[in-house]
Amino acid sequence: MELGLKNKIAIVGGSSKGMGRAIATKMAAEGASVVICSRNSQDLETVASEMKDEFGSDRVYPIKADLSLEKDIDQLVNKVVEHWGRIDILTINLGGPPPGQPTEFSDEDWANAFNLSFYSAVRLSRNVLPLMKKRGWGRIISILSLSVKQPEDNLALSTVARTAVAAFMKTLSKEVAKDGITVNTVLPGSIETTRLKGVWEMQASFHGRDMSQARNDRIAMIPTGRFGTPEEVADLVCFLASENAGFLTGLHLPIDGGQHNTTI
């Protein structure tokens, strides 16, 4: 299927590893010019070098940025506009806050979690929307977590802050639909990344379970009997970013191998 991503300008957050890297690579393979960003300079340059070798140096633009910081978001968007003149696709993808139970955290902990997850989505969207409205076309896709629908054990900060992002994205989708801009969230379940490994090890430790059994316990919760791959998430994100997905907006789409255990 021709997705219509050729010559689009896309920003992919957290693109030095895991799902972000897979999304950036898939978008570039579909013909988009991709801005990759990360807080880690070394990882970012490694990925940038590999992608430039594969897709050409004119199609990949690495920018070091901490997307929990308002000034870094402003600088990121300004640099992209200076370099390529526009932004067509925004993929919001960040790491999660620390684990723990709801009553364990201070006000500062909650504020930090919302600054990382919620305010980053608000600020990124606010910065790119005028550019998208001017062209009458745009795609905003937020990578959240299945915990928005089905909370993860001992991940209170992440669950609450990301659920707030989902609410923001839904309400934003209604505001900008008339401008040719779609806004959707993707809710990965158990996708095989270093982040997932950290989660199951944390949960095993929290409950005093055998660490070596933790991986098998999580797989047992997935009807397909396996973890998903970052590339499968990238396929879904690229479709939502495509010309073909113009009538899909305001959605929260699980990609979880059937792990989500409700009717709707």
Beta strands, then each sheet from edge to edge (+ up, - down):
strand 1: 9-12
strand 2: 33-38
strand 3: 60-64
strand 4: 89-92
strand 5: 138-143
strand 6: 181-188
strand 7: 252-255
sheet 1: 3+ 2+ 1+ 4+ 5+ 6+ 7+
end
